[in-house]
Amino acid sequence: VSCFCSGFTIVITSLWPYLQKIDGSADASFLGWMVAAYSLGQMVASPLFGLWSNHRPRREPLVCSIFINLAANIYYAYACLPKTNNKYHMLMSRAFVGFGAVDILDESVEAIDQVAVVTSNVLFFIVMFIFAVFETIATPLSMDMFAWTRKEAVLYNGIIMVGIGFQSILVFLLVKAAATRFGDRPVLLAGFGIIFCGFIILLPWGNHFPKIQWADLKNNSLVSQMSEGNGTVEPTGCPYEQTWCQTTPAIYLAQYISSDFLIGVGYPACNVMSYTLYSKILGPKPQGVYMGWLTASGSGARTLGPVFVSHVYTLLGPRWAFGLICGMVVLGVILLLSAYHRLIAFSVRHGRIVE
């Protein structure tokens, strides 16, 4: 699990620069499909592998998923070799990587609260959708707003991701103590509130506008200046094709880092509480198919989230993209409050213990 998570983090920060390098025809909208392909593959595979694990030894689907994941990552590494259509080779490799990244658990036949199950799946969908937007847009946003080169964007966002990773470890420890004292549902609600604050902070404001990539307006083509070495100086800043760059204020670096910090607190809290509540709702034993559907709902979110944000961000800019995300967080809070009394442990619902 640690290897899979580490591999995903390494790939996601360098995905956009790698895509631009091996296929110049790829744009930010295609990046959304690239990120979504992983989760689409996972969404398709999760129920299938969950069903497989219910009827056969769990070792079989586990070994199969590891083999698929390994082969797909090798395919991704060599997607630059074909002469044409490199971006589609990358797309297929990411889909296969996702197909091999599934959860294998047992199934139980205990009766469960279907309303609570559906609500938990929807809440988990919202949580994963929000984070998919965040991880997808981080590199293009930083390159547009701070005029970072591809190399700088990979380096600096990689450092930020490392910081968020260590921060998440601390959050997981604190969340456990907070859930013991206040309960799972209040911690989940607080996590949504922190995420909301993170995206509110990220909304553009002020009178400073982002640097626009230099363009030859006469022939509408970009010109790269030759450097002293053998390479070229890549254009930096907000692409002039994105018309909102000329009317939308720039996002300050302090905003970006503050937002990263808050989302890095809220997302782990919501993630772990979603899993915790779901497992308690299902009962004392793991449920292969139900856990497969939870993973599928999260994968569906990580399929739609990147496609959504890449198109909205490219066409309308960060105000619309992050404003809509804030609206989605509010909807998640409303849903959580409306089903608050149903999101209780199996043993509590059946009167075995008092909450």
Secondary structure, DSSP 8 states (H G I E B T S, - for coil): -HHHHHHHHHHHHHHHHHHHHH-TT--HHHHHHHHHHHHHHHHHHHHHHHHHHHHS-THHHHHHHHHHHHHHHHHHHTTTSSSS-HHHHHHHHHHHHHHT-------------HHHHHHHHHHHHHHHHHHHHHHHHHHHHHHHHH---HHHHHHHHHHHHHHHHHHHHHHHHHHHHHHHHH-HHHHHHHHHHHHHHHHHHTS--SS----B---BTTTTB----B-SSSSB----SB-TTSGGGGTS----HHHHHHHHHHHHHHHHHHHHHHHHHHHHHH-SS--HHHHHHHHHHHHHHHHHHHHHHHHHHHHH-HHHHHHHHHHHHHHHHHHHHHTTTT---HHHHTTSS--
